[in-house]
Structures are given as C-alpha cells and as structure tokens.
C-alpha cells in the first residue's frame, strides 16, 4: 500500500483497497 501512496494515488482510492486487504488478511 505504501508503494501506492508514494506513487501519488489519492487517499479515497486507497481506502477501499486497504479495507479489502485487511479483510483478506483476516480470513487467513
């Protein structure tokens, strides 16, 4: 995710992506 932030991706785009990743990590 930090790579996306460094690339200049807007926060409103990262938010749902981060949520999805957290959900996937929680499943494992």
N, CA, C and O of each residue as an XYZ file, in Angstrom:
112
protein
N       0.843     -1.206      0.000
C       0.000      0.000      0.000
C       0.872      1.247      0.000
O       0.542      2.226     -0.670
N       1.967      1.232      0.730
C       2.841      2.406      0.795
C       3.393      2.743     -0.582
O       3.655      3.908     -0.880
N       3.572      1.718     -1.429
C       4.063      1.984     -2.779
C       3.051      2.826     -3.545
O       3.422      3.707     -4.321
N       1.763      2.546     -3.319
C       0.716      3.309     -3.995
C       0.693      4.741     -3.491
O       0.483      5.675     -4.264
N       0.911      4.912     -2.192
C       0.924      6.258     -1.615
C       2.078      7.052     -2.215
O       1.927      8.226     -2.551
N       3.232      6.400     -2.347
C       4.402      7.071     -2.922
C       4.152      7.432     -4.385
O       4.704      8.404     -4.901
N       3.317      6.640     -5.037
C       3.027      6.880     -6.449
C       2.038      8.028     -6.625
O       1.803      8.487     -7.743
N       1.462      8.489     -5.517
C       0.554      9.632     -5.594
C      -0.897      9.239     -5.795
O      -1.694     10.041     -6.283
N      -1.254      8.007     -5.424
C      -2.647      7.579     -5.555
C      -3.478      8.271     -4.475
O      -3.079      8.280     -3.310
N      -4.628      8.852     -4.837
C      -5.480      9.562     -3.873
C      -5.937      8.662     -2.731
O      -6.138      7.461     -2.907
N      -6.095      9.273     -1.553
C      -6.487      8.522     -0.364
C      -7.841      7.838     -0.549
O      -8.056      6.731     -0.056
N      -8.766      8.515     -1.275
C     -10.105      7.939     -1.443
C     -10.061      6.698     -2.317
O     -11.011      5.915     -2.337
N      -8.966      6.515     -3.038
C      -8.801      5.304     -3.852
C      -8.166      4.209     -3.007
O      -8.499      3.032     -3.146
N      -7.247      4.608     -2.127
C      -6.547      3.631     -1.292
C      -7.445      3.048     -0.209
O      -7.281      1.889      0.173
N      -8.389      3.838      0.289
C      -9.234      3.400      1.407
C      -9.924      2.058      1.142
O      -9.760      1.138      1.944
N     -10.689      1.904      0.055
C     -11.357      0.616     -0.202
C     -10.368     -0.514     -0.449
O     -10.636     -1.664     -0.102
N      -9.218     -0.189     -1.051
C      -8.203     -1.214     -1.301
C      -7.646     -1.715      0.021
O      -7.483     -2.918      0.225
N      -7.355     -0.774      0.918
C      -6.816     -1.142      2.228
C      -7.832     -1.986      2.987
O      -7.462     -2.959      3.644
N      -9.112     -1.621      2.903
C     -10.167     -2.374      3.585
C     -10.220     -3.803      3.062
O     -10.348     -4.752      3.836
N     -10.122     -3.950      1.753
C     -10.165     -5.281      1.141
C      -8.985     -6.126      1.602
O      -9.146     -7.304      1.920
N      -7.802     -5.525      1.637
C      -6.608     -6.253      2.066
C      -6.743     -6.693      3.515
O      -6.366     -7.812      3.865
N      -7.278     -5.816      4.363
C      -7.445     -6.165      5.770
C      -8.417     -7.328      5.904
O      -8.217     -8.210      6.738
N      -9.468     -7.337      5.091
C     -10.445     -8.423      5.140
C      -9.802     -9.736      4.708
O     -10.042    -10.779      5.317
N      -8.994     -9.685      3.668
C      -8.321    -10.889      3.165
C      -7.345    -11.411      4.220
O      -7.270    -12.616      4.463
N      -6.605    -10.501      4.840
C      -5.651    -10.906      5.872
C      -6.385    -11.539      7.048
O      -5.876    -12.465      7.679
N      -7.589    -11.033      7.342
C      -8.363    -11.550      8.473
C      -8.861    -12.963      8.208
O      -9.079    -13.735      9.142
N      -9.042    -13.306      6.923
C      -9.548    -14.634      6.572
C      -8.472    -15.686      6.806
O      -8.777    -16.819      7.178
N      -7.227    -15.316      6.592
C      -6.139    -16.284      6.722
C      -5.939    -16.694      8.177
O      -5.062    -17.506      8.475
